[in-house]
């Protein structure tokens, strides 16, 4: 490798990671410095109240695995705890709306966070830097402040009532800390370009840095503060949940697309649906199609729906349910789906009665060929902030199926299905693409489309990331606002229902690195505020 590259949706976080690379840190060191800053400068997307997974490839150490630090339902949770509160499922299948939004906003929405233990474990097992050194940039941004960016403010103020979920602005004002940090004294939310300072978060990160690891959060004084706050406010998380939290380490699941070997996250991550989608599309001559034509969009849509149907039927925590992903990734299964599409059959996605989600990502490769793809998140923000701690907790309980007996149903200590798909593509045995995205149910199809853009259409990485995308995780074809209206009209004439997004860059936010002849180049999705930095 002749250079190193890091790409993520937040410029401040990318800069922190690049500085680590410049100081001789490896890909994991850079990813962790970036991740800590992301939790400060995009605090509704990720943070120490959240969870995620890191896909790590370190050839000199013989390491290739996925470190899973997913959130877990409280040990007091039960499968039928909310069965009489169900209203409907979101159109994209990402979550379930309950009466009073009790699983979406407030303390009942929270699962046991895993991010801090994940960060600590990654540094211990793969990294080289000092713990406090990696956290210092995040502390500085929390203490001294940073400018509110366009995507942050858009996310805070957008209306989510159409799906039935609580609006983020109501989550920002849910706690006394949130009111002080995110709003002016007159009650208006802070605006783009305003300085955002979070002294409580800075103090919490300083305590964690001094402690040398995550024990303070899971067993020590911060654990006591968290447990006491949840008890006072009727939440489920307690000292036992924190003390018994465990992460996992697994091998990636593999697929192949036109001679490229693809490694990605196994269940409960969504790498295998992404691979299934690619395996179906491999049965078509994608490169011969006109990109974003009616034919291209229709085939993408029908393949995505079939991927979604399989995912909805089988996805869950493999500790609790059998997820037959080997069968779903088989060539026989892909060929059967392709025959159905070629025959003109229209698949139908069913939802329980009746978008962009709250996550972030880092892709990085260093000069030694070590690669890390890390997707971490709050799932969605809960709004709950323990006074004095400064960080917001995840709102992940709304992503469990409240109907007992399904693969994604609630169970004590269970990990809910994750949409994350941090992925590394190999060509001739070496990494050629490092890729991933935030975006909920849109992640797997968006990552796959970007891979097809590079492999089938031979696009440079930035063009591949920025190209128009479509989504098919419901019975409507969702198209971005750069798909031609004539294509939309042709699809409607074929009987399809089409939903046009007002966003020109829509449906997840892919952040990718491509490596050619030992030179890496990154691309940040224009949808968000990010950037790529390469270090010689």
DAURFEN-V628557 format. One record per backbone hydrogen bond with DSSP energy under -0.5 kcal/mol. NH is the residue of the N-H (numbers start at 1). CO is the residue of the C=O. E is the energy in kcal/mol with one decimal. If there is no record, write none. Layout:
((NH | CO | E) (NH | CO | E))
This chain:
((2 | 518 | -3.4) (3 | 518 | -0.6) (4 | 535 | -2.5) (5 | 365 | -2.4) (6 | 533 | -2.2) (7 | 363 | -2.4) (8 | 531 | -1.6) (9 | 361 | -0.7) (14 | 10 | -2.3) (15 | 11 | -2.5) (16 | 12 | -1.7) (17 | 13 | -2.1) (18 | 14 | -2.8) (19 | 15 | -2.2) (20 | 16 | -1.4) (21 | 17 | -1.9) (22 | 18 | -2.5) (23 | 19 | -1.4) (24 | 21 | -1.5) (25 | 20 | -2.8) (30 | 26 | -2.4) (31 | 27 | -2.3) (32 | 28 | -2.4) (33 | 29 | -2.3) (34 | 30 | -2.3) (35 | 31 | -2.5) (36 | 32 | -2.5) (37 | 33 | -1.7) (38 | 34 | -2.5) (39 | 35 | -1.8) (40 | 36 | -0.5) (40 | 37 | -1.4) (41 | 37 | -2.9) (42 | 38 | -1.9) (43 | 40 | -0.6) (45 | 42 | -2.0) (46 | 42 | -1.3) (50 | 47 | -2.0) (51 | 377 | -2.2) (52 | 69 | -1.1) (53 | 375 | -2.1) (54 | 67 | -2.4) (55 | 373 | -3.1) (56 | 54 | -0.6) (56 | 65 | -2.9) (57 | 371 | -2.7) (58 | 63 | -3.2) (61 | 58 | -1.2) (62 | 58 | -0.8) (62 | 59 | -0.6) (63 | 58 | -2.1) (64 | 62 | -0.5) (65 | 56 | -1.9) (66 | 250 | -3.3) (67 | 54 | -3.0) (67 | 65 | -0.5) (68 | 66 | -0.7) (68 | 248 | -3.1) (69 | 52 | -2.6) (69 | 67 | -0.6) (72 | 112 | -1.4) (73 | 414 | -2.8) (77 | 74 | -1.7) (81 | 78 | -1.5) (83 | 80 | -1.1) (85 | 82 | -2.2) (86 | 83 | -0.5) (87 | 97 | -2.5) (88 | 97 | -1.4) (89 | 352 | -2.2) (89 | 353 | -1.1) (90 | 95 | -2.6) (93 | 90 | -1.8) (96 | 398 | -2.5) (97 | 88 | -3.3) (98 | 96 | -0.5) (99 | 85 | -2.4) (101 | 98 | -2.3) (102 | 99 | -1.2) (104 | 101 | -1.7) (105 | 101 | -2.1) (106 | 382 | -2.8) (109 | 106 | -1.1) (110 | 107 | -1.3) (112 | 72 | -2.9) (114 | 50 | -2.3) (115 | 50 | -2.1) (118 | 114 | -2.2) (119 | 115 | -3.0) (120 | 116 | -2.5) (121 | 117 | -2.4) (122 | 118 | -2.5) (123 | 119 | -2.3) (124 | 120 | -2.4) (125 | 121 | -2.5) (126 | 122 | -2.5) (127 | 122 | -1.0) (127 | 123 | -0.9) (134 | 130 | -2.0) (135 | 131 | -1.5) (136 | 132 | -1.4) (137 | 133 | -0.5) (138 | 135 | -0.7) (139 | 135 | -2.0) (140 | 136 | -2.4) (141 | 137 | -2.1) (142 | 138 | -2.2) (143 | 139 | -2.6) (144 | 140 | -3.0) (145 | 141 | -1.5) (146 | 196 | -1.1) (148 | 194 | -2.5) (153 | 149 | -2.2) (154 | 150 | -2.6) (155 | 151 | -2.6) (156 | 152 | -2.4) (157 | 153 | -2.0) (158 | 154 | -1.3) (160 | 158 | -0.6) (163 | 160 | -1.4) (164 | 160 | -0.7) (165 | 160 | -1.0) (169 | 156 | -0.7) (170 | 167 | -0.9) (171 | 167 | -1.2) (172 | 168 | -2.4) (173 | 169 | -1.2) (174 | 171 | -1.0) (179 | 175 | -2.0) (180 | 176 | -1.7) (181 | 177 | -2.5) (182 | 178 | -2.5) (183 | 179 | -0.9) (184 | 188 | -3.3) (187 | 184 | -2.0) (190 | 182 | -2.6) (193 | 148 | -2.4) (194 | 191 | -2.1) (196 | 146 | -2.9) (197 | 195 | -0.6) (198 | 142 | -2.4) (202 | 198 | -2.0) (203 | 199 | -2.3) (204 | 200 | -2.1) (205 | 201 | -2.6) (206 | 202 | -2.1) (207 | 203 | -2.1) (208 | 204 | -2.3) (209 | 205 | -2.6) (210 | 206 | -2.5) (211 | 207 | -1.8) (212 | 208 | -0.9) (212 | 209 | -0.7) (213 | 208 | -0.8) (217 | 214 | -1.4) (218 | 214 | -1.7) (219 | 215 | -3.2) (220 | 215 | -1.7) (222 | 216 | -1.1) (223 | 216 | -1.5) (224 | 220 | -1.7) (225 | 221 | -1.9) (226 | 222 | -2.6) (227 | 223 | -2.7) (228 | 224 | -2.5) (229 | 225 | -2.1) (230 | 226 | -2.4) (231 | 227 | -2.2) (232 | 228 | -2.2) (233 | 229 | -1.8) (234 | 231 | -0.9) (235 | 230 | -2.9) (236 | 107 | -0.5) (242 | 238 | -1.9) (243 | 239 | -2.9) (244 | 240 | -2.3) (245 | 242 | -1.0) (248 | 68 | -2.4) (250 | 66 | -2.4) (253 | 264 | -2.3) (255 | 262 | -2.2) (257 | 260 | -2.3) (260 | 257 | -1.6) (261 | 259 | -0.5) (261 | 426 | -2.0) (262 | 255 | -2.9) (263 | 424 | -2.7) (264 | 253 | -2.3) (269 | 266 | -2.3) (270 | 420 | -2.7) (271 | 265 | -0.9) (272 | 265 | -0.7) (274 | 270 | -1.3) (275 | 271 | -2.2) (276 | 272 | -2.7) (277 | 273 | -2.4) (278 | 274 | -1.9) (279 | 275 | -2.8) (280 | 276 | -2.1) (281 | 277 | -2.3) (282 | 278 | -1.8) (283 | 280 | -1.6) (284 | 281 | -1.9) (286 | 284 | -1.8) (288 | 285 | -1.0) (289 | 286 | -1.9) (291 | 289 | -0.6) (293 | 290 | -2.1) (297 | 293 | -2.8) (298 | 294 | -2.6) (299 | 295 | -2.2) (300 | 296 | -2.4) (301 | 297 | -2.8) (302 | 298 | -2.6) (303 | 299 | -2.3) (304 | 300 | -2.6) (305 | 301 | -2.4) (306 | 302 | -1.7) (307 | 303 | -2.1) (308 | 304 | -2.8) (309 | 305 | -2.7) (310 | 306 | -2.0) (311 | 307 | -2.4) (312 | 308 | -3.1) (313 | 309 | -1.7) (314 | 310 | -1.5) (315 | 311 | -3.0) (317 | 407 | -0.6) (318 | 316 | -0.6) (320 | 317 | -2.4) (321 | 317 | -2.2) (323 | 321 | -0.5) (324 | 322 | -0.6) (325 | 323 | -2.4) (328 | 324 | -1.9) (329 | 325 | -1.7) (330 | 327 | -1.3) (334 | 330 | -2.1) (335 | 331 | -2.9) (336 | 332 | -1.9) (337 | 333 | -1.9) (338 | 334 | -2.5) (339 | 335 | -2.5) (340 | 336 | -1.8) (341 | 337 | -2.1) (342 | 338 | -2.8) (343 | 339 | -1.7) (344 | 341 | -1.7) (345 | 340 | -2.1) (347 | 345 | -0.6) (350 | 348 | -0.5) (353 | 351 | -0.9) (357 | 355 | -0.7) (358 | 379 | -1.0) (359 | 357 | -1.0) (360 | 376 | -2.5) (362 | 374 | -2.1) (363 | 7 | -2.2) (364 | 372 | -2.1) (365 | 5 | -2.3) (366 | 370 | -2.4) (369 | 366 | -1.8) (371 | 57 | -2.6) (372 | 364 | -2.6) (373 | 55 | -2.2) (374 | 362 | -2.7) (375 | 53 | -1.9) (376 | 360 | -1.7) (376 | 374 | -0.5) (377 | 51 | -2.8) (378 | 45 | -0.7) (378 | 358 | -1.4) (379 | 358 | -0.7) (380 | 378 | -2.9) (382 | 393 | -2.4) (386 | 391 | -0.5) (389 | 386 | -2.5) (390 | 386 | -1.0) (393 | 384 | -2.2) (394 | 49 | -2.0) (395 | 378 | -1.8) (395 | 380 | -2.4) (397 | 109 | -2.7) (398 | 103 | -1.1) (398 | 395 | -0.8) (399 | 396 | -2.0) (400 | 397 | -1.3) (401 | 408 | -2.8) (402 | 400 | -0.6) (404 | 402 | -0.6) (406 | 403 | -0.8) (409 | 406 | -2.0) (410 | 401 | -1.1) (413 | 73 | -1.1) (413 | 74 | -0.6) (414 | 411 | -1.9) (416 | 71 | -0.6) (418 | 268 | -3.3) (423 | 435 | -2.9) (424 | 263 | -2.5) (425 | 433 | -2.9) (426 | 261 | -3.7) (427 | 430 | -2.7) (430 | 427 | -1.5) (432 | 425 | -3.4) (433 | 425 | -1.4) (434 | 513 | -2.3) (435 | 423 | -2.7) (436 | 511 | -0.9) (438 | 509 | -0.8) (442 | 439 | -2.1) (443 | 440 | -2.1) (446 | 442 | -2.1) (447 | 443 | -3.0) (448 | 444 | -2.2) (449 | 445 | -2.0) (450 | 446 | -2.1) (451 | 447 | -2.2) (452 | 448 | -2.5) (453 | 449 | -2.2) (454 | 450 | -1.7) (455 | 451 | -2.8) (456 | 452 | -2.4) (457 | 452 | -1.5) (459 | 453 | -2.3) (464 | 460 | -2.6) (465 | 461 | -2.2) (466 | 462 | -2.1) (467 | 463 | -1.3) (471 | 478 | -2.6) (474 | 476 | -0.5) (477 | 497 | -2.8) (478 | 471 | -2.4) (478 | 476 | -0.8) (479 | 477 | -0.6) (479 | 499 | -2.5) (480 | 469 | -1.5) (481 | 503 | -2.4) (483 | 480 | -1.6) (488 | 484 | -1.9) (489 | 485 | -2.6) (490 | 486 | -2.0) (491 | 487 | -2.3) (492 | 488 | -2.2) (493 | 489 | -2.2) (494 | 490 | -1.1) (495 | 492 | -1.8) (496 | 491 | -2.1) (497 | 475 | -0.5) (498 | 496 | -0.5) (499 | 477 | -2.9) (500 | 498 | -0.5) (501 | 479 | -3.2) (501 | 499 | -0.5) (506 | 504 | -0.6) (509 | 438 | -1.9) (511 | 436 | -2.8) (512 | 523 | -1.9) (513 | 434 | -2.5) (514 | 521 | -2.8) (515 | 432 | -2.8) (516 | 514 | -0.5) (516 | 519 | -2.5) (519 | 516 | -1.9) (521 | 514 | -2.3) (523 | 512 | -2.5) (525 | 510 | -0.6) (528 | 525 | -1.6) (529 | 9 | -0.6) (531 | 8 | -1.6) (533 | 6 | -2.5) (535 | 4 | -3.2))
